[in-house]
Amino acid sequence: MTDAVDSRADADARSDSDVDEHLVTELVKVAEALGRMFPGMCEVVLHDLRDPDHAIRAIENNLSGREVGDSATELGLRRIQDPDYPDVVQNYANQFPDGRAAKSTSIGIRNQEGDFIAALCLNVDVSVLAPLSHTLSRLVATEDFRPPTQRLETLLDRNGIALRAAITEFAAERGSTPRGLPRDVKRELVRQLREAEYFASHNAGRIIADELGVSRATVYNYANSEGKS
C-alpha cells in the first residue's frame, strides 16, 4: 500500500513538473516576441527560478552581455526565498554591466501552487534617450518674461475656422443660431469679436457678415458702436 501511495505521489510530482516546464517553455515565445518588438532598445530575459544557478532560459535583444544558462539576479533570488515578494516590480532604476542606465520591469510567474517558477524581465536602455530628453526639456522651457505695459503675443488661431467657431459658440450659449440672434445681441457679439482681435484677419468682416446674415457695412457699424441699441 505504501509503495502505491509513493508511486502516485511521484507521478503527481512529475505531472506538476511537466506543467511547470510547459509554462516556462511557452514563456520563451513571449520573451522572443517582446525582444523583437523593441530591437536595439529593450532587453528581454526569461529566468527559470527552479534552477537559479542556470536561470536564464532565453535572452532577446541582448544588451547586458549575459548568456543562456547564466545565473539568476539578486531580485530573482529574493523571489525564490520570499513567496510574498511582489508579482510585478515595475519601472525601477537599473544599470547594465558597462554602466549604462536602464529602466527595468520584472514580472514573477507563479505555478498552480502559487510558487514562483519564472520571471520575465524587461530592461530598457535609457542612456540613448537621456540626451534626447535633455534636448526636449530645453526646447520646451520658457522664461518668466512679462513686460509691464505690453500684452504678450498669443498663438490663438484667428483664421476663419476659429472665427466661425466663436460665433457659433456665442449663439449656442443663447439658445440660437448666429442668424437668429436679435440685432442688439449681434451688435454685442461683433464688439466682443473686435475686442478679442478677430478683426485682425483680412476677411473677418465678410465671414462675420455671412454668419450673421447681415452686410459687411453693418458689421463694421456694430464694431464701431459703443453700446448703442
Buried (B, 14 or more C-beta within 10 A) or exposed (E): EEEEEEEEEEEEEEEBEEBBEEBBEEBBEBBBEBBEEBEEBBBBBBBBBBEBEEBBBBBBBEBBEBEEEBBBBEBBBEBBEEEEBEEEBEEEEBEBEEEBBBBBBBBBBBBEEEBBBBBBBBBBBBBEBEEEEEEEEEEEEEEEEEEEEEEEEEEEEBEBEEBBEBBEEBBEEEEEBBEEBEEEBBBBBBBEBBEEEBBEBEEBBEBBBBBBEBEBEBBBBBBEEEEEE
